[in-house]
């Protein structure tokens, strides 16, 4: 997900997406430990998406 798309989301949507991404990341890591994923770079992408969400939430918090 691009940062421009993240900025368009509301706070509530960001938090919901963050929770969903964290759950998905945990599931992917678990699956990868059992049997290797076809595209392990997806784990890296999920981590970066989570970081984008957290960064945007923090920036909004600091603006208030």
Order of alpha helices (4+ residues) and beta strands (2+ residues): alpha-alpha-alpha
